Amino acid sequence: MKDPKASSTYAFRAAILHSLGNPTERGLEDSYAYFDDGILVVADGHVIRVGDAKDILPTLDDAVSLTTFENKLITPGFIDTHIHYPQTGMIAAYGEQLLDWLNNYTFPEEKRFKDVDYARKVAVQFLDELARNGTTSALVFGTVHKESVDVFFQEAEKRNLRMIAGKVLMDRNAPEDLTDTPESGYADSKALIEKWHNKGRLHYAVTPRFAPTSTSEQLSLAGKLLQEYPDVYLHTHLSENPSEIAWVNELFPDSKNYLDVYDHHGLLSSRSIFAHGVHLCEGECQRLSDTGSAIAFCPTSNLFLGSGLFPLNKMEAKGIKVGMGTDVGAGTSFSLLQTMSEAYKVMQLQGEKLHPLKSLYQATLGGAKALSIDEHVGNFEAGKEADFVVLDLHATQLMKFRMEHTHSLEDQLFVLMTLGDDRAVAHTYSYGHCVYSKTS
């Protein structure tokens, strides 16, 4: 394979697929563009052009570096709208539901992130796993330790990734050595915002863990940060588990519901992303829609922890933005391909279907819209950043055999989602440069 750095403009040839909009709104036929033999032209980290090879090849200058991928599909890089980098080392922890899982597994592991060297080691492993799975953008939880987020941003900056992350705010109902105070959480977050927000492709998210672990005073200061820095994000959890919801009702008896706790403290906006939202009432759904807030649909973790089935169609009927999240480490895979497979099953259990083109939208352009980064990434519109993944349609013997029996794009895509995982990722490109190549 030629080194694309050898030319200022370079091109990639393979089957190419990207979303143009939400299939629910535009209809399937108008929601995507597919080129069976396509070319993606990239320069200076941005998409110049995408289309049929027969149309683009005659226009390419001889100096352009052209890389051809056989039996491959190029799609936009995957966008993970909810994931915890400090939980990389405890993925696949057995046998608990949410609250016990936090106490028995999550908190003990997160204590280790006071050690900067350990935090850096995990950050490197985490970013390697994202690349190995074709994920080029993510909304990421750190720990309560300021240093854990500083290290994460350092490592993401080296790779020129579009990442959003934040220090956890947690001043009660957690181990003493994992809590901050309203004042220290505010000060640490402010310092990290000043250092990292909008530096290159990096952004900051104010990150209360969830309502039970923050006092009203801390949530008020989180709201103050959002007022002081209107373009930072808010990232937290919402209505994941019935026991969690009951706990919130006990802790905040004056609030109408779980979402109202956040709303009361000024935490809802078009840059607010709430993970899960499995058990929302009509009023909560309407308020999310009215404020332009988004939900991260996390099927693997919802199934793993027994939290419930996310009502995707209900959320979209309310006009709520929805992205897809792996939620590692309650989620069981870094792969958004596997996450799409589990999302299909979640919908099946509710008597509803999830079309593979809709799944691709949720994992790419839909995720970008949920994170308000769709002006930069999410599809191959000219001028967008060249984040993309090269998927091997013959990654395993079973996939190769099954692909020989497909008869449509939708069938191929569904096989890729159902049987695919990190083995299907041949190459991952961020800002036009390769950040991962499969070696075998």
N, C-alpha and C positions, 0 to 999 in steps of 0.2 A: 504494500500500500504506500502510495506517495505521501510525503510529508507536506501537508497543506501549508505549513509555514514558509515553504519555498516560494510561494506566490502570494501577492497581496489579494488576489481574487482566486477562489477555488470552487470546485463544483463536486457534487456527489450524485451518483447515478444508482437508482434502485426503484422499487415500488415506493411511492410516497403517499401518505395519508395524513390529513390534518382537518381539524374541526373549524367550521366557519361560524357556528352559532349553536345554540341549544336546540336539539332536535324536538324537544317538547314545544318550543315556541315557533320554530321555523319549519317543522316537518322534517322527516328523515332525509328526503332527497336534496333539500336545500341546506342541510346542516354540515356538509363536509365536501372536501375536494379530494379526489383520488386519481393518481397517475400510475397506471400499471407499469409503465417504463418512464420514470420521471427523473428530473434533475433539479437539485437544490443548489442555487448559486449563492455563495457567501463571500463577504468582504468586510474586513475590519470588525469582525465579531457580529455582523448583522446580515439578515437575509436580504439579498438583492432581488432574487426572482425564484419562483418555483413553477414548474409546468411540465408538459410532455417533452421527452427527450428529442423527438423529431422536430419540435419547434425551437428548442433552446440550443441544441448542438451546433447548428449552422451559425449561430450568433456569437459563439464563444471564441475569444481570442486564443491564438495558439499558445500563449504564455500561461493560460489558466490551467492549474493543476486539477485534473479530473480523476476521481476515485470511483470505481465501479464496485458495487456490492451485489454478488449473486445470491439469489434466493433470500433476499433480505427485504425488510420493510422499514422505511424511515418514518418516524412520527416525531412530533414535538416532545421535548423532554418532559418526564412526568413531574407533577406538582403535588407534593404532600402537604396537606393543609393542617395536619396535627401529628406531631411526633415528639418523643422525649429522648434527647441524646443521652442523658445520664442513665437511662434504663436499658442501654444496649447490653450490659453485662448480666441482666436478670430476665431477659426475654425467655419465655417458656418456663415460668415459675409455676409450680403445680398447685391447683386445688383450692383457690379462694375466690370469693366475690370481692367487689371493689374495696370496701373499707378495711377488711381484714388483709387483703392483698397489699394495700398501702402500708399498713403497720408492720406486716411480717416480711415483706420483700423490698418495697420501694424505699421507705425511709432508711433502713439499714444500708442499702446500696448508696443512696444519695449522700450519706454522711461522709463517704470516702472522697467526695469532690472538694473538700477543704484542701486536699493535697493537689497542688497545681500540676505536678508531674502526672498524677493519675488522671486528672481531668483532661490533660492534653492527649494522653495515650488513648483515652476513650473517644475524644473528639476526632482523632485521626481515624480510628477504626470505624466510627459512625459515618464520617464523610466518605470513606472508602466503600462502605456498604451502600450508601445512597448511590454512588456512581456505578457500582456493580449492578445495581438494580434499575438503572436508567432514570433516577430521580435527579433533577437539576435545580429545583427550587423547593424550599420547605419552610414551614412555620414551626419553630423548634422551642421546646421548653429547655431551660437550663436547670440549675438547682438554686437554692437560696444563696449560695456563695457567689459573690460578685465575680470572683476569679474564674469560676466555671464558664461564665458567659464571655469574659474577656478572652480566654483561651480559645473558646469555640469560634469567635469572630476572627481571631488571628489565623486559625487554620483555614477557615472558609475564604478569607481574603487571599491567601496564597493560591487558591484554586480559582479565584475570580468567579465565585458562585453567587447566585441571587438567593440570599438567605435572610430570614427574619427570625430573630431570637430575642429572649429576654430572661432576666433574673427572676426567679420565683419570689413572690411576696407571700410570707407565711408567718404570722405573729401569734398563733394560738393553735391548740389542738394538734400539736405535732411535738416530736422530741425536742427538748430544750436546745440541743446543739444543732437543730435544723430550723430554728426560728430566728427571725429578725425582729425589729420593732417598726412601728409605722414611720418613725423618723429615719432610721437607718435604711429601711427599704426604699424610702423616697430618695434619700441622698445617693445611695448606690445606683439606683435606676437612673437618676438624673446624670450622674457622672458617666454611666455607660451610654446614655443617649447622646451626650455631648461628644463622646469619643467615637462612636460607631454608627449612629443613625445617618443614613444617606452617604456613607463613605463607600465609594465604589458602588457595588451592587448589594450592599448590606443595609438592613433596616432593623429598627428596634421595636419590640413589643412589650408593653407593660403587662406583667404576667402574674396576677394573683392566682395561686394554685386552684382553689375553688372557694366558694363562699364560706364553708365551715372552718377553713384555716386562716381566715382574715377577719379582724375586728372591723367594725364600722369605721373606726378612725383610719385604719389602713386602707380600706376601700375608698374613703374620701380623698386620701392623698394620691391614690392611683388615679382618681378622677381629676385631681389637680394637675398631675403630669400630662394627662390628655389635653387639658385646656392650655397648658404652657407649650406643648409641642403637638399641634393639631394633626400633623401627618404621621405620628407614630401609631402603632397598632395596639389593640387590646386583645389578649389571648388568655382564655381560661376555659374551665369546664362548666357544663350545664346539664342538669337533669339526665344523668347517666344511669342512675340506679335508684329504685324506690326507697331503699333505706337512707341513701344520701339525701333524697328530697325531703323525707320526714325529718331528718336531722336539721336541714336548713330551716324548715318550718319552726322547729323548736328554738333555734338560735336567733332567728329574725321574726318573731311573732307578729310584728307590726307590718310586715311585707305581705302583699297580696299573693305572691307566689315566688318561686325560685328566681325567675328572671327579674322580678321587681326589685330584688336585693341589689342587683347590678345596676338596674335602671335608676334607682333612688340615688346611687352614688355617681351618676353621670358616665356610665361605662358603655353605653350603647351608641354605636355610630356605624357609618359605612366602612370603617376600618376595624371593626370589632368582629372577632371570630370566636365562636363558642363551640367547643368540641362536644359531640354526641347529640344532645337534644332529643333523646329517645322518647321521653315522657312529657311532652309539652301540652299545655292546655290551649284552647282557642285564643285566649287573651294573650298568652305568651307568643304564640305564632304571629298574631297580628302586630304585636309590638316589635318583634324582630323585623317584620316586613316594613313597617312604618319607618324604622330607623336605618334601613339598609344593612343591617347586621347579617352576618353569614354563619352557617353551621358547617362543621366538618363531620361528614358521615364516615364512621370508623367501624366497618362491619366485622373485621377480624377480632377486635378487642371486645365489641359488644357481644359477640358469640362466645369468646373465650371466657369472659367474666360473667356470662349469663345475664347481661344487663337488659336485653330486650331487642326488639326489631325496629329499626329506624324507619319511620313512615315517609319515604322520599317523596312520593306523589303528593301527599298532604302538604309537605313543606313547599313544594314548587307551586302548588295550587294557590298558596298564600303569597307567592312572589318572593320567597326567601332564597337568597343565594346559597348554594350548596356545593362544597368541594369534597374531595375524598381524602381521608387520612389513614395512615397505617396504624397510628397510635402505639408504635413500639415504645415500651416493652409489654403492655397488656396485649397489644396487637402482636400477631405471631409471625409476621414477615415484613421485611423492608420492601418487598416487591409489591408495586401497585398493580401488576398483572394478577398476582394472587389475591390482592384486595378486591379487584374487580370481580374475580370469580366468587368470592364470598358475598359481595354485594348482590350478585345475581341470586344467590341462594336465600339471602335475607328477603329479597322481594318475592321469590317463589313461595316462601313460607307465609307470605301475606296474600297469596293468590294473585300476584302481579308480576309482570315481566319487565326485565331490564334489557333493552336492546344493546348489543355490543357497541354500536356507534354512540349511544348515550353514555355508556361506561367510559369510552375513550374521551368523550367530551368532559365528563366529570373529572377525569384524571389529568386533563391538560388545560384546555381553554376555560372550562368551568371552574377549575381550581384557581386559575389566574384571575378570573373575575371575582371569586370569593375573596382573594387576597388583594384585590385592587391593583394587580400588576399586569393586567391584560394589555395595557398599552406597550408593554415591554416584551412579554413572552406569552406562550399559550398556543400559538399557531405560526404559520409561515407567511403571514402578510409581510409585504416588502417593508423594510425598515425595522422590523422587530429583531431582537437579539437572537443569535443563532444557537439556541439550546435545542439539541435533538438527540434521539436515541436510534441506533441501528439494531433492529430486531431480527433475529435469525429464525426464519420460519421452519427450518429443519434442525433445530437445536438438539432435539432428542430423536431417537429412532421412532418412537411412538408419534411425535409431532410430525415427522417427515411422512410417515405412513398415512396419518390422518389427513394431512394437507393434500395428499394425492387424491383424496376422496371428497374434497370440497368443491363446490360449484358456484360460489359467489364470494364477494368481498366480505359480506357479513358473516358467512360461514367460516372463512379463514380467520377473521378477527376474533370470533367466538372461540375457536380452537386455541388461538394464541393466548387468550385470556384464561381459558379453562385449564390448559395444560402447561402454560408458560410460567416461568419464574426467572430468577437471575441467570439461569442457563441460556435463556433466550436473548439476553442482552449481549450483543457482539461488541458494540462500541457506544460510548456516551460522550457527547460533545457539549461543552459549556462555553458560551461566547465564541463559538467557532473553533475551539481547540479541543482536542481529544483529552479527556480526563480519565478514561478507562477503556481498555481493550481486553477482550477475552483472549487468554493465551492458548487455550486448547478447546 
